[in-house]
């Protein structure tokens, strides 16, 4: 995404990890770490249905290695993650109670860029 308001260009990554196999989810999170590691250019926001509880091995793969969960402690299996190195400030996080549209409640995190553009 290339904002026109002075913010730096950043990556927004949407994903939906395997719901059937924790081993597959762990491999998928390892690949996400590889693709969007600390060395990759520009800030990264990673969001989606990761089909993993916050303390599960797939989530530990991310949260113990460079990523911040903006939704915690409200997280169940849907997340918005930021890399620790990126200069985002979490202003607000809301999980909207919407039981009709989906079996997932929408997750909203308001971010403020506090780094240089």
Buried (B, 14 or more C-beta within 10 A) or exposed (E): EEEEEEBBEBBEBEBEBBEEEBEBBBBBBBEBBEEBEEEEEEBBBBBBBBBBEBEBBBBBBBBEBBBBBBBEEBBBBBBBBBBEBBEBEBEEBEBEEEEEEEEEBEBEBEBEBEEEE
